[in-house]
Amino acid sequence: MWRPFLRMKHSYMQKLQGREGTLIQRVRFFLFVLILGALAAGAETPSTAPAGPPDGAADPVAQVRQARSWEYGPFLDWGSGVGDRANFNFFSGGFQLGKSVTPVLHAGIFSGQFELGANIMPLWLAFTPAPHEQNFQYPNGYFLGPDGGGNYQGVSLTPVIFRWNFVTPSRHFQPWFQGAGGVIYTTHKFPPDLLVPHGNPGGTSVFNFSPQGGVGFHYFTRPKRSIDVGLNAIHISSASLGDRNPGVNASLQIQVGYTFWK
């Protein structure tokens, strides 16, 4: 009596189990496809996501620009006078410090950052012609007299450097221009002047001022390290601290240095 019913129940259970098995397989397959899709989407994220700001290794110029980094390092200067001082030669060495004090200021092709700096040169040398006879001009006219000449040594301090760092798309090249003012002390009066009877230069001064302006660039060899090249036009004048102020109207000096950025 119960056998037909049991057979029907058994047949129904087999069909139900078959349907459940198919459903489970379908769910498993759906989950498998979903997981594969998620993995594929995750693998594509780095290449499809918007690029973030460049890191220091990729763009060392942008790195120090954004951080408004300090810069410091040694440098050497050498060059010569121009015009009537073309036979004067100069050589100096020192240490420079600077820091960008503004964010990027946008002004078209002149966009950039303003930097304040200073330098000190414990080594300052000037090479001038050996003592010789020369015409000197005084209020009462010209006369021939002995000119000092020779080599000079001293120190120089430039306490104020105003520098403008241009913004360019380059990742390694950072151009700039600057204006600065300094003071030079020499162990005997510079520039060469009329020799007075006791053999020392006469009317010039051991203190001279050095207003200057120049252009140059940093070239970043790696993050926070750069080689620096500049060209400065320097005027040397005692501001009439001596009886006379012959000075050096202009000299052109090349500066080469190595900078650390922090």
C-alpha positions in Angstrom: 0.0 0.0 0.0 2.8 2.4 0.9 5.2 1.3 -1.8 3.7 3.4 -4.7 3.8 6.4 -2.3 7.3 5.7 -1.2 8.4 5.3 -4.9 6.8 8.6 -5.7 8.5 10.2 -2.7 11.8 8.7 -3.6 11.5 9.9 -7.2 10.5 13.4 -6.0 13.5 13.6 -3.7 15.8 12.6 -6.5 14.4 15.3 -8.7 14.6 17.8 -5.9 18.2 16.8 -5.2 19.0 17.1 -8.9 17.5 20.6 -9.0 19.4 21.6 -5.8 22.6 20.2 -7.3 22.0 22.2 -10.5 21.2 25.3 -8.4 24.3 24.8 -6.3 26.4 24.4 -9.4 24.9 27.5 -10.9 25.6 29.5 -7.7 29.1 28.2 -7.6 29.6 29.1 -11.2 28.2 32.6 -10.6 30.4 33.1 -7.6 33.4 31.9 -9.6 32.7 34.4 -12.4 32.1 37.2 -9.8 35.5 36.5 -8.1 37.3 36.4 -11.5 35.7 39.7 -12.4 36.7 41.3 -9.1 40.3 40.0 -9.5 40.4 41.3 -13.1 39.0 44.7 -12.0 41.6 44.9 -9.2 44.4 44.0 -11.6 43.4 46.8 -14.0 43.1 49.5 -11.2 46.7 50.7 -11.2 46.8 51.3 -14.9 43.3 52.8 -15.2 43.3 54.9 -12.0 44.3 58.6 -12.4 48.0 59.1 -11.9 49.0 60.7 -8.6 51.6 63.4 -8.0 55.1 62.4 -9.2 57.4 61.2 -6.5 60.9 62.5 -5.9 62.7 59.8 -8.0 60.5 60.6 -11.0 60.5 64.4 -10.7 63.1 65.8 -8.3 62.4 69.4 -9.4 58.7 69.2 -8.5 59.7 67.5 -5.2 61.8 70.4 -3.9 59.4 73.0 -5.4 56.4 71.5 -3.5 58.3 71.1 -0.3 59.9 74.7 -0.5 63.1 73.0 0.4 66.2 74.5 1.9 69.3 74.4 -0.3 72.9 74.5 0.8 76.3 73.6 -0.7 79.8 74.6 -1.7 80.7 76.6 -4.9 83.6 78.1 -6.8 83.7 81.4 -8.8 86.1 82.5 -11.4 86.1 85.2 -14.0 87.7 88.5 -15.2 86.9 92.2 -15.4 85.7 93.9 -18.5 86.6 97.2 -20.2 89.5 98.9 -18.5 89.6 96.1 -15.9 89.9 93.3 -18.5 93.4 92.4 -17.1 91.9 91.7 -13.6 91.1 88.1 -12.8 89.1 86.7 -9.9 88.8 83.4 -8.1 86.8 82.6 -5.0 85.2 79.7 -3.1 82.5 79.5 -0.5 79.2 78.1 0.8 75.7 79.1 -0.1 72.3 78.8 1.7 68.8 79.5 0.4 65.1 78.7 0.8 62.0 79.2 -1.3 59.7 81.4 0.7 56.6 81.5 -1.5 54.4 78.9 -3.3 54.4 79.0 -7.1 53.3 82.4 -8.3 51.6 82.2 -11.7 52.6 84.9 -14.2 52.6 83.2 -17.6 56.2 82.5 -18.8 57.5 84.2 -15.7 55.8 81.8 -13.3 58.0 80.7 -10.4 59.0 80.9 -6.8 60.8 83.6 -4.8 63.8 82.5 -2.8 66.0 84.2 -0.2 69.6 83.2 0.2 73.1 84.2 1.3 76.7 83.1 0.8 80.1 83.5 2.4 83.4 83.2 0.6 86.4 82.6 3.0 88.6 82.5 -0.1 88.5 85.6 -2.3 91.4 86.3 -4.7 92.1 89.0 -7.2 95.0 88.9 -9.7 96.0 92.3 -11.1 99.0 93.4 -13.2 102.3 93.8 -11.4 103.2 97.2 -10.1 103.9 99.6 -13.0 103.9 103.2 -14.1 100.4 104.6 -14.9 98.6 107.9 -15.6 96.4 109.0 -12.7 93.7 111.6 -13.0 93.2 114.1 -10.2 91.3 117.3 -10.1 94.3 119.3 -11.2 95.0 116.9 -14.2 96.9 113.7 -15.1 100.3 112.7 -13.9 102.4 109.6 -14.2 102.9 107.6 -11.0 103.6 104.1 -9.6 100.5 101.9 -9.6 100.3 99.2 -6.9 99.2 96.0 -8.7 99.9 92.4 -7.7 97.7 89.8 -6.1 95.0 90.4 -3.4 93.3 88.1 -1.0 90.4 88.5 1.3 86.9 87.3 2.3 83.5 88.1 1.0 80.0 88.0 2.5 76.8 88.3 0.5 74.0 88.5 3.1 71.1 89.1 0.7 70.4 87.1 -2.5 67.0 87.6 -4.1 66.4 84.7 -6.5 63.5 83.8 -8.8 63.2 80.1 -9.7 61.3 79.7 -12.9 58.7 76.9 -13.3 59.3 74.7 -16.3 58.0 71.2 -17.3 61.5 69.8 -16.9 62.0 67.2 -14.2 65.8 67.8 -13.9 66.4 71.4 -15.1 65.6 74.4 -12.8 66.6 77.9 -14.3 66.8 81.1 -12.2 67.9 84.7 -12.2 68.9 86.7 -9.2 70.1 90.1 -7.7 72.3 90.3 -4.7 74.5 92.7 -2.6 77.6 91.9 -0.7 80.8 93.2 0.9 84.4 92.3 0.3 87.3 92.7 2.8 90.9 92.5 1.5 94.1 92.4 3.5 95.3 95.6 1.7 93.6 98.3 -0.2 91.8 97.2 -3.4 91.8 97.9 -6.3 95.4 98.9 -7.0 96.1 102.6 -6.7 98.8 105.2 -6.5 101.7 104.0 -4.3 102.4 106.5 -1.6 106.0 107.0 -0.3 105.8 104.2 2.3 104.9 101.7 -0.4 101.3 101.0 0.3 98.3 101.7 -2.0 96.9 105.1 -1.5 93.3 106.3 -1.8 91.3 103.1 -2.2 89.9 100.9 0.6 90.1 97.5 2.3 86.3 97.4 2.3 84.4 97.2 -1.0 80.7 96.6 -1.9 79.7 94.1 -4.5 76.2 94.7 -6.0 75.5 92.0 -8.6 73.0 90.1 -10.8 73.1 86.9 -12.7 71.4 83.9 -14.3 71.9 80.2 -13.9 70.3 76.8 -13.3 70.2 73.7 -11.1 70.5 70.3 -12.8 69.2 67.5 -10.6 71.3 64.4 -10.9 69.1 62.6 -8.4 66.5 63.5 -5.8 67.7 66.3 -3.5 71.0 66.6 -5.3 71.9 69.1 -8.0 74.9 70.5 -10.0 74.6 74.3 -10.3 76.0 76.7 -12.9 75.6 80.5 -12.9 76.9 83.6 -14.6 77.1 86.8 -12.5 77.9 90.3 -13.4 79.6 91.9 -10.4 80.4 95.6 -9.7 83.0 96.3 -7.0 83.1 99.8 -5.4 84.3 101.3 -2.1 81.4 103.8 -2.1 84.1 106.5 -1.7 85.3 105.1 1.6 88.8 106.0 0.3 90.1 109.3 -1.2 89.4 107.8 -4.6 86.9 105.2 -5.9 88.3 103.7 -9.1 86.5 100.3 -8.4 85.8 97.6 -10.9 82.9 98.7 -13.0 82.0 95.2 -14.1 83.4 91.7 -14.0 81.8 88.5 -15.4 82.2 85.4 -13.1 81.1 81.8 -13.6 79.9 80.0 -10.6 79.8 76.2 -10.3 78.5 74.4 -7.2 76.9 71.3 -5.8 73.7 71.6 -3.8 72.0 69.5 -1.2 68.3 70.0 -0.7 66.5 69.4 2.6 
